[in-house]
Amino acid sequence: METDCDPVFAQVDKLVSLLYKSKLLHILHLLNNKNEPMRFSDIKKSVGSSSTTITRRLTELEQNGLISREAYSTVPVTVYYDLTDISRGLVPSVQSMYDWVVEHEVELN
């Protein structure tokens, strides 16, 4: 008996692939814990990665509707990033994976 794969799994695969990218989960976790918009420089300092990597991840998160970006016309331009309502709904799932790893002292290969 042949059954069709639920098309939602394709979207779950895309989400997992996005979350898998270097520093992306760290950025989401940071913005969630801060619970207020953050400047690029503060995100970069807290995550401890290159400007290129942080820029790529923030762009990907914004393109996928998981963070908002607000620019203010100062010199230089001031930009703040924050979680969107849709990503706030994702946070408990990500947090549960984090908690599971800590609780079970998991070190995957």
C-alpha positions as CSV (number, residue, x, y, z in Angstrom):
1,M,0.0,0.0,0.0
2,E,1.5,3.3,-1.1
3,T,0.8,6.5,0.9
4,D,1.8,10.0,0.0
5,C,4.1,11.8,2.3
6,D,2.5,14.6,4.2
7,P,3.7,17.9,2.4
8,V,4.1,19.5,5.8
9,F,7.2,17.3,6.4
10,A,8.9,19.1,3.4
11,Q,8.4,22.4,5.3
12,V,9.7,20.8,8.6
13,D,12.8,19.7,6.6
14,K,13.3,23.2,5.4
15,L,12.9,24.6,9.0
16,V,15.4,22.1,10.4
17,S,17.9,22.9,7.6
18,L,17.6,26.6,8.4
19,L,17.9,26.0,12.2
20,Y,21.0,23.8,11.5
21,K,23.0,26.7,10.2
22,S,25.9,28.0,12.2
23,K,25.0,30.4,15.0
24,L,21.3,30.6,14.0
25,L,19.9,28.9,17.0
26,H,22.2,30.9,19.2
27,I,20.8,34.2,17.8
28,L,17.2,33.0,18.3
29,H,18.0,32.0,21.8
30,L,19.8,35.2,22.6
31,L,16.9,37.4,21.2
32,N,14.4,35.4,23.2
33,N,16.3,35.6,26.4
34,K,17.0,39.4,26.0
35,N,13.2,39.9,25.3
36,E,13.9,43.2,23.6
37,P,15.3,44.4,20.3
38,M,19.1,44.1,20.0
39,R,21.6,46.0,17.9
40,F,23.8,44.1,15.4
41,S,27.0,44.8,17.4
42,D,25.5,43.4,20.6
43,I,24.3,40.3,18.9
44,K,27.8,39.8,17.3
45,K,29.5,40.3,20.7
46,S,27.2,37.9,22.5
47,V,27.3,35.2,19.8
48,G,31.0,35.4,19.3
49,S,31.2,35.0,15.5
50,S,32.3,36.9,12.4
51,S,30.3,39.8,11.1
52,T,29.8,37.9,7.9
53,T,28.2,34.9,9.6
54,I,26.0,37.1,11.8
55,T,24.9,39.1,8.8
56,R,24.0,36.0,6.8
57,R,22.0,34.5,9.7
58,L,20.1,37.7,10.4
59,T,19.3,38.0,6.7
60,E,18.1,34.4,6.5
61,L,16.0,34.8,9.7
62,E,14.5,38.0,8.4
63,Q,13.8,36.5,4.9
64,N,11.9,33.7,6.6
65,G,9.9,35.9,8.8
66,L,11.5,34.8,12.1
67,I,13.0,38.2,13.0
68,S,12.2,41.8,12.3
69,R,14.7,44.4,11.4
70,E,14.2,48.1,12.1
71,A,16.7,50.7,10.9
72,Y,16.9,54.3,12.2
73,S,18.4,57.1,10.2
74,T,21.3,58.0,12.4
75,V,24.9,58.3,11.4
76,P,25.9,55.6,11.2
77,V,22.5,53.8,10.7
78,T,21.3,52.1,13.9
79,V,19.6,48.7,13.3
80,Y,17.7,46.7,15.8
81,Y,16.6,43.0,15.5
82,D,13.8,41.3,17.3
83,L,11.8,38.1,17.2
84,T,8.6,38.1,15.3
85,D,5.4,36.7,16.8
86,I,5.8,33.6,14.6
87,S,9.3,32.9,15.9
88,R,8.1,33.4,19.5
89,G,5.9,30.4,18.9
90,L,8.9,28.3,17.8
91,V,11.0,29.2,20.9
92,P,9.4,26.6,23.2
93,S,10.3,23.8,20.7
94,V,13.9,25.0,20.5
95,Q,14.1,25.5,24.2
96,S,12.9,21.9,24.8
97,M,15.7,20.6,22.7
98,Y,18.2,22.7,24.6
99,D,16.8,21.5,27.9
100,W,16.8,17.9,26.8
101,V,20.6,18.1,25.9
102,V,21.4,19.7,29.2
103,E,19.2,17.3,31.2
104,H,20.7,14.2,29.6
105,E,24.2,15.6,29.3
106,V,24.1,14.6,25.6
107,E,27.2,14.9,23.4
108,L,26.3,13.8,20.0
109,N,28.9,12.8,17.4
